[in-house]
């Protein structure tokens, strides 16, 4: 006889580790980063030696986002709806289909971060901070070889001035026609509008697991 409880636990563990998209990778097994080296002690220049003035924040304006990011399709970044739809669309596709990673990069403001969060095998909750390029390096092969379709099923939005936060509930399938998703979770997406377009600043996400199930309030239609 097959122990269905064991099979279910093994299947969930495989899915949770394999999933990539917005992907929950095997960061839980990664060793902790070593502590940074100690800073050298500050030195005082000899008397009479002038010191170079240090630039202040007011003297060093930030580099405009458009100076570093690939050009975006204007339709992808015109509205909050459009940029979230583009985010889900660009990572989705059947097995064997290359993703348009320049389109993916074009959605993110320079310095943006993607942060998967989940439970380690030891039970601890941990997260891993990645740049868009680090996400691509860790997810590209799996997404393109295995097939992956992720879509939004519910949304809650908070907006003030040029910033917005979207709690976007998602479900993922290996094939678009699959009846049931193999994974669900929430993408916490922070957005910024620079007066010309929307940018993704952060995507911070967690998938469901047996101990953390999606509550009904995050499965309703958009607010």
C-alpha positions as semicolon CSV with decimal commas, in nm:
position;residue;x (nm);y (nm);z (nm)
1;X;0,000;0,000;0,000
2;X;0,119;0,352;-0,075
3;X;0,148;0,584;0,220
4;X;-0,031;0,884;0,068
5;X;0,072;1,113;0,353
6;X;0,440;1,047;0,283
7;X;0,390;1,082;-0,092
8;X;0,210;1,410;-0,039
9;X;0,490;1,548;0,179
10;X;0,759;1,439;-0,067
11;X;0,569;1,585;-0,362
12;X;0,522;1,917;-0,184
13;X;0,888;1,935;-0,091
14;X;0,987;1,867;-0,451
15;X;0,751;2,134;-0,585
16;X;0,855;2,393;-0,328
17;X;1,224;2,340;-0,407
18;X;1,180;2,315;-0,785
19;X;0,953;2,615;-0,832
20;X;1,110;2,921;-0,978
21;X;0,890;3,194;-1,050
22;X;0,842;3,435;-0,928
23;X;1,052;3,135;-0,811
24;X;1,116;2,985;-0,471
25;X;1,458;2,829;-0,512
26;X;1,661;2,615;-0,277
27;X;1,792;2,913;-0,085
28;X;1,686;2,744;0,234
29;X;1,977;2,504;0,198
30;X;2,232;2,772;0,123
31;X;2,490;2,833;0,396
32;X;2,477;3,158;0,582
33;X;2,688;3,436;0,439
34;X;3,016;3,489;0,624
35;X;3,034;3,803;0,839
36;X;3,185;4,106;0,666
37;X;3,551;4,175;0,741
38;X;3,614;4,434;1,012
39;X;3,655;4,787;0,896
40;X;4,003;4,935;0,926
41;X;4,034;5,198;1,197
42;X;3,980;5,553;1,089
43;X;4,298;5,751;1,038
44;X;4,354;6,118;1,102
45;X;4,559;6,305;0,839
46;X;4,875;6,484;0,962
47;X;4,829;6,841;1,075
48;X;4,838;7,086;0,790
49;X;4,735;6,833;0,524
50;X;4,402;6,936;0,369
51;X;4,135;6,670;0,336
52;X;3,926;6,630;0,024
53;X;3,566;6,745;0,072
54;X;3,316;6,458;0,078
55;X;3,013;6,489;-0,151
56;X;2,677;6,517;0,022
57;X;2,351;6,364;-0,094
58;X;2,246;6,702;-0,229
59;X;2,564;6,723;-0,438
60;X;2,537;6,374;-0,587
61;X;2,200;6,335;-0,756
62;X;2,095;5,976;-0,831
63;X;2,137;5,834;-1,179
64;X;1,803;5,847;-1,360
65;X;1,648;5,497;-1,390
66;X;1,631;5,518;-1,769
67;X;2,011;5,558;-1,783
68;X;2,070;5,200;-1,670
69;X;1,766;4,986;-1,756
70;X;1,691;4,838;-2,101
71;X;1,426;5,029;-2,291
72;X;1,077;4,913;-2,195
73;X;0,777;4,869;-2,419
74;X;0,567;5,175;-2,326
75;X;0,259;4,955;-2,305
76;X;0,426;4,743;-2,034
77;X;0,492;5,032;-1,799
78;X;0,209;5,279;-1,863
79;X;-0,006;5,170;-1,568
80;X;0,016;4,956;-1,254
81;X;-0,207;4,696;-1,418
82;X;0,019;4,685;-1,722
83;X;0,349;4,641;-1,538
84;X;0,212;4,367;-1,311
85;X;0,065;4,186;-1,612
86;X;0,401;4,214;-1,791
87;X;0,583;4,072;-1,489
88;X;0,365;3,760;-1,484
89;X;0,367;3,725;-1,861
90;X;0,743;3,751;-1,914
91;X;0,830;3,462;-1,682
92;X;0,552;3,238;-1,814
93;X;0,572;2,999;-2,107
94;X;0,582;2,635;-2,215
95;X;0,883;2,407;-2,185
96;X;1,141;2,490;-2,451
97;X;1,038;2,854;-2,492
98;X;1,304;3,117;-2,430
99;X;1,198;3,404;-2,211
100;X;1,252;3,767;-2,309
101;X;1,490;3,860;-2,029
102;X;1,556;4,210;-2,162
103;X;1,183;4,273;-2,127
104;X;1,206;4,138;-1,771
105;X;1,499;4,369;-1,689
106;X;1,319;4,670;-1,838
107;X;1,047;4,648;-1,573
108;X;1,284;4,703;-1,279
109;X;1,432;5,025;-1,146
110;X;1,813;5,012;-1,106
111;X;1,887;4,868;-0,764
112;X;1,562;4,666;-0,757
113;X;1,550;4,346;-0,555
114;X;1,365;4,014;-0,571
115;X;1,330;3,839;-0,235
116;X;1,199;3,482;-0,205
117;X;1,099;3,384;0,145
118;X;1,011;3,046;0,291
119;X;1,065;2,775;0,545
120;X;1,397;2,592;0,573
121;X;1,397;2,213;0,625
122;X;1,487;2,290;0,988
123;X;1,168;2,494;1,026
124;X;1,331;2,838;1,029
125;X;1,190;3,114;0,809
126;X;1,450;3,276;0,583
127;X;1,476;3,499;0,280
128;X;1,731;3,560;0,007
129;X;1,788;3,895;-0,163
130;X;1,859;3,893;-0,536
131;X;1,905;4,140;-0,817
132;X;1,704;4,090;-1,137
133;X;2,014;3,944;-1,307
134;X;2,073;3,704;-1,017
135;X;1,711;3,594;-1,043
136;X;1,759;3,529;-1,415
137;X;2,077;3,328;-1,352
138;X;1,903;3,113;-1,093
139;X;1,570;3,067;-1,272
140;X;1,631;3,073;-1,647
141;X;1,715;2,707;-1,702
142;X;1,433;2,571;-1,490
143;X;1,168;2,804;-1,629
144;X;1,264;2,732;-1,990
145;X;1,314;2,357;-1,953
146;X;1,021;2,266;-1,730
147;X;0,749;2,504;-1,843
148;X;0,593;2,751;-1,604
149;X;0,277;2,961;-1,606
150;X;0,200;3,203;-1,326
151;X;-0,108;3,425;-1,306
152;X;-0,261;3,667;-1,062
153;X;-0,587;3,557;-0,899
154;X;-0,641;3,835;-0,645
155;X;-0,499;4,177;-0,560
156;X;-0,493;4,439;-0,284
157;X;-0,352;4,784;-0,367
158;X;-0,230;5,076;-0,157
159;X;-0,115;5,393;-0,334
160;X;0,014;5,734;-0,227
161;X;0,168;5,996;-0,458
162;X;0,426;5,819;-0,674
163;X;0,453;5,497;-0,472
164;X;0,230;5,191;-0,461
165;X;0,221;4,854;-0,292
166;X;0,040;4,554;-0,444
167;X;-0,033;4,232;-0,254
168;X;-0,074;4,004;-0,554
169;X;-0,199;3,649;-0,492
170;X;-0,072;3,408;-0,756
171;X;-0,107;3,050;-0,868
172;X;0,138;2,855;-1,083
173;X;0,102;2,568;-1,331
174;X;0,347;2,366;-1,539
175;X;0,115;2,384;-1,840
176;X;-0,138;2,656;-1,914
177;X;-0,413;2,396;-1,953
178;X;-0,347;2,219;-1,621
179;X;-0,670;2,202;-1,422
180;X;-0,513;2,272;-1,084
181;X;-0,213;2,483;-0,986
182;X;0,080;2,310;-0,821
183;X;0,158;2,619;-0,613
184;X;0,001;2,937;-0,478
185;X;0,139;3,227;-0,283
186;X;0,164;3,604;-0,255
187;X;0,392;3,847;-0,438
188;X;0,438;4,169;-0,242
189;X;0,523;4,419;-0,518
190;X;0,645;4,774;-0,458
191;X;0,613;5,019;-0,747
192;X;0,733;5,372;-0,822
193;X;0,623;5,619;-1,088
194;X;0,885;5,871;-1,198
195;X;0,634;6,085;-1,383
196;X;0,695;5,902;-1,710
197;X;0,637;5,534;-1,632
198;X;0,598;5,273;-1,359
199;X;0,896;5,080;-1,219
200;X;0,916;4,769;-1,003
201;X;1,126;4,843;-0,694
202;X;1,085;4,516;-0,501
203;X;0,916;4,179;-0,542
204;X;0,901;4,002;-0,205
205;X;0,719;3,669;-0,209
206;X;0,624;3,358;-0,019
207;X;0,453;3,039;-0,136
208;X;0,198;2,842;0,058
209;X;0,319;2,549;0,264
210;X;0,134;2,308;0,495
211;X;0,181;2,545;0,789
212;X;0,107;2,870;0,604
213;X;-0,210;2,861;0,397
214;X;-0,360;3,154;0,205
215;X;-0,644;3,315;0,404
216;X;-0,977;3,385;0,235
217;X;-0,918;3,762;0,237
218;X;-0,632;3,718;-0,011
219;X;-0,836;3,499;-0,245
220;X;-1,112;3,751;-0,312
221;X;-1,125;3,969;-0,622
222;X;-0,928;4,294;-0,636
223;X;-0,992;4,570;-0,384
